[in-house]
Amino acid sequence: MANPEQAPTPTGASVSSCAATDCAHNDDRSCTATQVMISLEGDRPVCGSYTPETPAARP
């Protein structure tokens, strides 16, 4: 039986593709964030690392 006081050990994983084309971490559909946090809103996964891309300054 697992020890309830012992937290599970996190494992490494990678993001294979990103559809959020307006995210600052998206480089040609690849995530460049150093760490990604995923949570659930209802039954839908949500990227907690999403950062809207800053528009380029106008000249």
Secondary structure, DSSP 8 states (H G I E B T S, - for coil): ---TTS--------------TTBTTEETTEE--SS--EEEETTEEEETT--B-------
